[in-house]
Structure formats: structure tokens, C-alpha cells
Amino acid sequence: MFVDVVVVGAGPGGLACAQTVVRQSPGRRVLVLEAGRGMRNRPCPVDRGLRCTGCAGICNVISGFGGCVHYGDGVKLSLLPSGRRLVDHFGEDRAGELCERAFQFLTAPLPERPALHGTSLGAPVIEAFARHGLAIREYPVAVLGETQVRDMLTALYGFGDDALTVWEKSELVAAALNKDRLTVSVATPSGPVTVETAHLVLATGRHGVTSTQNLLTAFGVQTIAPDMSLGVRLETRAEVLAAIGVEHPDLKITQLERVDRKTKTFCFCGGPNGGRIKFTNYQRSFGREVITLDGHETTERTPGQRPLAANFGLLCQLARPGTSTEVRAEILSDYGRLSAGRPVAQSLRAFMARVAEPRSWPELAAAVTFEPSVKDLNTARLDTLFTDAEHASLVESLRRVMGSILDHADVDISLDELADDVVVVGPEVEFLWDRVPVDKDCKVANLPISVVGDAAGIAQGIVQAAMMGVAAGDAIANGKLA
């Protein structure tokens, strides 16, 4: 079997690449391989208050049609300069064009273009953060509710073109170069299949962190050590984060004072309806079972007996001695000893004081005023995953961020008074995988292989992944990679 292009991964990067090729280059056949399930068949037991079981080897949070865009959840679409490394990679003009095309690709199925927030911030919010030595990064953000996401994914799933085929629950196993073609081995539900192709696009996201790197290493590609970050996710009642969430739905901050270790907020899920935490089960991608966290915006949840929860992540960039492989192994070993690689929780008070949480998870969950979004947790010394310096940076950054948020919300409460009503869940990770050296067409030198989205290790985000997919699709469709 021969197809012109094989795209591995049906997330925003892979789908944007595949559709760009078939729309711009009639007659070229594209095969998309998706290791996960279809868009409507991605339930997460954790969402229903159950235990993370790994879903028979396919984590429905990290795999499946739509990638990080889940049927039934809301999403944030953050535009440039969010993901500013892509401006450096593509150049300012090209990056701007790709950003607009990516946003159009994602939102075209909606009845009208979504409203953008996060720019032209008012003086009060700017001043509230400045008082704590922080500045808010302004960039446009669109929040899509659950209904809009369902409409978007349904349109992407139903994209009609005889030249584009999607194989679900089908995973790339190996690839070998044979003159100017690649022979690709695929594990499908009905058995192994061999496909020949002129070009391979890796849009594997975080699901393929090790398999993608192993494949590239086998071709002699020297990947680049990442700037690893380790952190936590903080969950509290939605009303605490609602005011800043309305003003800037994807709050990111810049530290105005020099700091020893860079910390940052990310994946802010704090609008009036809050957001929920999901588990990302990497199975044995790292050689052992590892589960980390994802945060998801919501707009349509209905409160129960207690208020809804909201959350955001806080990361500290690591500066530990050793190679990236050694640091990653250290982090995962510590996590394995702490909880066998499963997320844990502490009250904010215990986390800041670096003491054991005296309560079990049911007791801690019952003590807060909101309904925690995850029940599959145990309490443990989450703080011990961080060095003294990393922990101090996280706590200092949290004091500044939450102080600014509370000032802006004009609520008569301090962080210390709130400390028993915030649950710290972790760990959160970013870029535990290497960066891939790709050119401005997202191609690996001297190989008919492109890498886009999170797998490339340049920038994370839905729009950012689609930008890289469009860029790779342009180059393939126009014959630039032939």
C-alpha cells in the first residue's frame, strides 16, 4: 500500500497538516494514524469519580481523535504572542499568518468567529499585579464552551475528501528509509500493516514522547535537551479565580524582578464556570507507569451541593545538575517512590510549610468549601518532589500571583487565610521530552520526516500545534520537501 503522506496523530497539528495537504494538492493521498479512539469514545473514568485504570492501554485524555481537544470539554485557543518561540522559529510575519490560518482552521465550523479576550487590560488589574512585582502577558484568547467544541470536532471528524483516510486505534511501530521512500509499520486492530509513503509527519503530541524520540534517534537525529519544568496544579472555589478569568482567560505572568528560578502560571482554568482536572496516563512511555495532570476549561457545568472548582498550574523551570535524561529519571524515580507514579494532593497550608498532610484525601476533600474535580487521589508529601530552592520559588511566586488575583477580585481575604481552602495536586510537568531540530517547514534535515506540535518540543498549545501543522502541510503540498 502506498500513500503520499502518512500523518501520525489526529490532534490539532496532525489534522491541520492533513487537511492543508489535501486542500492544496488535489490527488495526493493522506493517511492519518491515530493511536486512540474516536472523538465520542473518549470517556475518562476519573471524570465520573472513579479510579484511573489506564483504559486498556489507551489513555483517552492523551490519545484519541482531536488530541488535547476533548469532545465534551471546553478549550482555550490562545493566539500569538502566546507560544512566542514560534515567532523566533518562523519569523514574525510568517508566524502571524500561520496563527490566523490555524485559528480559522479550528473555528471555521462555528456559526461566528469567537470573541477574543486578554488584551487591552484595564488599569486596575494591571496595577493589582504590579503591586506584587508581576506583569500580565497580553495576548488574544478565545474560550470555546463544550457545545462549540462538539461542533468543531464533529466538523473536523466529518471532513469529506476521498484523499484523506483516518485509521483509529492504529499506532506507528517502526519506519525504515528505502531510497526516497519510507516503509512504515503500523499496528492496527486487525493486525500489522505495512505502508509506503513519500513523507512522514509526526504529530504525536505527548503520547509519543519516547517512541518518537526513539524513531528519530534510529535515523541518527540528534535531539536537543529541553528546558524542563516541574510544578503543581492549584484548585479552589471558582469564584476566587472568576474575576481574573473573565479579564484574561489564559493568565500568564512575567516577573518584573530578577529571580533565581523562573516560575510561571499556565493552563489557567478559572472563568465563572471554573474548570476541572484530568489525569494523563502515559502508561509505560517512560519505562514505568506515570500519570500527570491536565486542566480543562468548562463553561456549561452545573454546580451540585457545593460550589464548582477552578484551577491553574504553576511551574518552576529546573536547573538541576546532570543531563536531561538523568534529571527526568530522578524526577520519575522520586515520583515512583512517593506514590507509584500517581497524582497526590496536599492542602496549600501543608505544601507551603513542607509538612505532612494530616488528613486522608476524603477528609481533605470534605473540608474544603468547593467540590474537588478529581476523586482518585491520596494525600502525600507532594512538596518533597521539589528541592528547597524550587519549592521556595514556587511558594514565593504563588504568594505574588494569588495576592494579585485576590487584590483584583477585591475580596477581603489573604492567601494565608485561603490556605485551607486550596488543594495542591501534582505533579505537573512540561517538556520532559527533547526538542527536535526542524527547519521553518517543520522538516528534519536530510529525511522525509516532519515533526509538528508538542512532539517538536518548541511550543505547546492548540493553536500553536495547528500552526506547525499548516506550515508542514504548505511545504508538502507545494513540493518544497520533495
N, C-alpha and C positions, 0 to 999 in steps of 0.2 A: 504494500500500500504506500502510495506517495501523496503527500500534501505539500503545498508550497511553504506553509508556515505552521509550526506547532507552538502554541502558547500554553505554558504550564501555569495554571491558576486562573480562576474565574472571578477574581476580585476586581476592584475598580481599575487597576493598572492593566491586567490581562484583558479585560473586556474592552477597555478604551483602545488598546493596541489592535485587537482582533477586528473591531468594527471599523477602525480607521483604515486598515488594510483592505477590507472587502468593499468599503465605500469608495476608496480612491483608486483601487486597482481591480476592476472587474475581471473575472476569470481566474483570479488567484484563489486557491482553496486554503482555508484556515481551519485547523483542528485545535480546539481548546480542551485541555485536560484539567479536570477538577477533582482533587482527591476527596473532597467532601460530598455532602448530599445536596439535593435540590433546595431551592430558596424556601419552600414551605415546610421542608422536612428537617428543620434545624432546631428542635426543642432542646432546651438546656434544663436538666433536672434541678439544677441549683436555683433556677428561676421559680421553681414550684416548691421551694423549701426542702428539697431532697439533697442527697449526697452526690458529689461529683464522682461518677463511675467511669469516666473516660469514653462512654458511648461506643463501646466495641471497637476502640482504636481510632475513631474519627471524632475529634472534638468539634462539636457543632458551633462553638464560638470562634475557633481559629480556622476552621475549614468549612467549605460549602459555597454554593453559588452566591455571589455578592461579596465574598470575603468579609471584611470588617463591617460591612453594611448588612444588618440582620433584619429579615422580614419580621415585623412586629415591634421593633425598637425605633426610636428617633435617632438622628445623627446630626452632627455639626459639620458644615462644609466651610473650612477656613481657607481664605484666599491669601495670596501674597500680600505682604511680606512674611506671612506665616510659612515656614519651610524655606527660609531665606537662603539656605545653602544651594537651592536650585537656581537662584538668581546668579550666584557665583558660577554654577555649573553651565547654565545655558546662556548667560548674558542677560542683561536687564530687558531688552526689547523682546527677545525670543521667549524668555520666561513669562513675561506679561501676556504675550499672545497665547502660549500654551495654557496658562492659567484660565484665561477666558474660554478657550475651547474646551478645557476639561470641565469647567463649571457648566457650560452649555450642554455638553455630553450627558452629564449627570442629571440635570434639571429639565431637559427638553420635554420629558413626558408629563411634566406638571402643568396644570392649567395656566399658571402665570409664574413669572420669574420670582423666586423667593426674595423677601426683603433682607437687606444686609444690615447688620449692626456691628458695633465695635470700633467705629470711627467717630470723629467729632465728639469726643467725650466732653461732658460738662466740667466746668471749673471745680465744683465741689468734690467730684470723685478724684480728679487729678490731685487736688490739694490734700485729700484724705490719705492717699498713698504717699505723696511727697513727704508728709509729716513723719512717715515711718521709713524714709530713705528708699522709696520704691517709685518706679515709673511704670505705667501700664503700656504695653506694646499695642498700638492701634493698628488694626487691620480688619477687613470686612469678614463677617461670619454670617452664614445663613443657618438657621435651625430648622430642620425638617422634622415634622411630627411623624408619629407612627403611620398615619394614613398616607401621608406624602411618600414615605419610604416604601410602603407597599406598592404604591402606584409606580414609583421609579423602578423598583426591582421587577415588577410584572412586565413593564415595557422592555427592560433590558433582556429579560428571560425570553420574551416573545419576539425578539428582533428577528425578522424574517429574511433570510438570504440563503439560497441553496449552497453558497460557497462557504458558509460558516457552520461547523458542527461542534457540539459540546458533548464530551463524554464525562459523565459524573461518576464518582467513586472510582476514578481511574488515575493512577499515580505513575509518574515518571520513575523508572527504575535505574536506567543507565542510558548513556549516549556515547556513540563512537563516531569518529570522523573518518569518512571514506571518500577521499579526493575532495570534491566540492560539495558533498552531501553529508548529512548526519543520519546515522541509523539510531533510532530511538526505541528503547524497550519500555513497554507500558504494561503495568498490571491492571487488568480490568476485572469487573465482576465475573465475566465469563472465561477468564484465563489470560495468559500473556499474549500480547500483540506486538509486532514489530512494525514500525512506521519509518519511512524515509522522508526526509524533509530538506529543503534548501536553507531553512533558517529556524532557529530555536529561540523562543523568548521565555525567559524565566521570570515569572511574576508570582513567586511562591509565597510572598509575604513572610510572616514569622513562622508559618507552619513548616517551611523547608529550611530552617536556619542551618542545620548541619548537612542535610542531603545536598542542598545547593552548593554549599562551600566545598563539600567533598567532590562533587561533579566537576566544579571549576578547577580544583586542585589537581584532579586527574588529567586535566588538559594543560597543566603547567601554569595556571593563572596564579599570580602572587596577590593575594588579598591584603587589605590594609587594616591594621589594628584599629578598633573602634574607640570612640570616647564613651566608655561605659558609664551608665548611671544606675544608681540603686536608690529606691525610695519606698514610700508608703502611700496609701490612699486614706484620706480622712473623710469620715461620714458623720453628718449631723442632721438636724432637722432642716427641711428645705427652706423654711422662712429665714434662716440665718444667712443663706447664700443667695436668696432671691433677688435682692436689690442690685447687687453687682452682676448677677447672672443676666438680668434684663439689659443692663448697660453694655456689658461685654460678655457674650455667651461662652467665649473660649479664653478666659482670662489668662494672660501670660504677663510676667513682670520682669523688669530689669532692675538690678540692684545698683543704686546710684553711688554707693560707697564701695571702696575696694574690699574684697572679701578673700579669705584664704581658699575657699572651695565654692565653686559655682553651684548654686541651687536654683531650681525653677519649678514653677507650677506647670501642670499640663493636664489635658483631658478634663477640663472643668465641666462638671455636670450639675449646674446649680441654678437653673431657672426656677420659676414659680412652681413647676411640677417636679423639680428635682431631677434625680437620675438614679440608676441602680448599678451595682457592682456585679460583674460576671466573672466566672473563672475561665482561664485559658489553660487548657490541659495539653502540654507539649508531649504527652505520653513519654517515650524514651528518646526523643530527639537529641537530648543532651547526654544520652547514655544512662539515664536514670529517670524515673517519673518526676516531672516538675510541673507544678501548677502555679501560674501567676494570675494577675488581675487585669481586667478591662473595665472601663467606666462607660456607661451609655446614657445619653440624654433621653429624657422622656417628656412628653407633653400631654399625654392622654390618660395617665394613671388615675385611679380613684382612691382616695385615702380610705383606710379602714378605721379601726378604733383609735389609732394613734396617727400623728402627722406623718407625711411622707418624708423620706430621707433624700439628701443631696450629697454629693461627694466631689472631691477633686484630688489629683495626685500631686505629690511633692517629691522631687528627685534631687539627689546630690551626685554631682559628677565625681567619679572615683579617681584617685591619684595614688593607688596602691602600687608597691613595687612588684616587679615581675611582668611577664608577657601577658597579653590579653587572654591566652589560653590558661595560664596559671591563675590569673585573677578570677576568671569565670569558674574554674574548678574550685577555687577557695570559697566563692560565694555559694555555689551549689552544694558543696560539702557541708558548710555551716547550716544551710537551709535544711539539708537532709537530716543532720543531727538534731535540729530544733524540732522538726515536725514531719519528717519523712517527705519533705517537699510539698506540703500542703499549706495553704494560707492560714495565718493565725491573726488573732486580734488582741489588743490591749486597750484599756481606757487611755485617753490622751494624758491624763494625770500620771498614770503609771509609766507610760512611754517617756514622758519628759523627765521624770525622776529616775529612770532606769532602775525600776524595781519590779518585782513580780506582780502580775495582776492577781489580786487575792480572790477574785470571783471566777466561777466557771463561765463558759460562754452563755448558757441560758440565763444565769444570774445577771451578767453584764448586759445582755440584750434586753432583759426585763427592766433594768434600772434606768435606761435612757428614755427620753421623752418621745422619741420617734420610733418608727418601725424599721429596724435594720433590713437592708435589701437582700442580705445573704444569711442563711441559717447554717450552712455547712462549715462551721468554724469551731476552733478550740482557742482558748486563751493560752498564751505563752509569751516568753520574753522576746518579742519582736525586736526590741531595741538592741539585743545582743548581736544582730546581724551587721551592725554598723560599728566602725571604730569610734573611739572617743571623739576624734575630730569631725568625722562625718555626722555623728549624732548631734554634736554641738551646732554644726552648720544647719542641720535640718530644723532643730528647735528654734534657733535664732531666726531663721527665715520664716518659720511658721508664726512666730510672735509678730513679725512685721506684717506678713500677709493677712493674718486673721485680725490683727489690730486695725489695719487699713479697711478691711471688709466691715468690721463692726462699727468703725467710725463713720463710714459711708452710709451704712444702714441706719445710723442714728438710733442704735439700741443701747439701753443703759445696762451693759454687761461687759465684763472684761474677759480676756482669754482664760485667765486663771479661774474665773467663776464659771466659764463654759466647759472647763476641762473634764468634768464628769459627764458631760453630755456630748462628747465627741468620741467616736470609736476609731482607733487607728488599725487599719487592716493592711497586711502586706505579706510578702514584699511586692513592690512594683519594680520592673526592670525596663531599661531602654538600651538598645544596641549592645546586647550581649553577643552579637554576631559581627563578623568582619565586614568592612566596606569593600565593594567590588570596583576595580578600576574600569570605568566605562567612559566612552567619549561623549560628545554632545548629541549623538544619535542613540545613546544608551547601549552602544555596542562594545563588546570585549575585543581588544586588539587581536587581529590575525585569526579570529574564529567567527563562524556564522552564528554567533550567540549574542543575544541582547539580555540585559537584566534591568528590570524596572520595579518601581515601588519600594516597599520596605526591604525587599531582598537585596537591593543595591546598597543599602546602608547609608544613603546620603541624607534623606529627609523622610519623615513619617507624615501620614495624613491621607485622607481620602482623595482630596483634590490633587495633592502632590503626587500620589501614585498614578492617577489618571493623566496628569501632565506628562509623566515619563512614558506612559503607555502611548499617548498621542505622538510624542516625539519619535519613539521607536517605530510606530506604525507609519508615520510620514516617510521615514528613511527606507523602510521595506517597500512601501507602495511606489515610491519614486525611483526604486532601483539603486539607491545610493549604497546599499550593502551588498550588492551583487559581486 
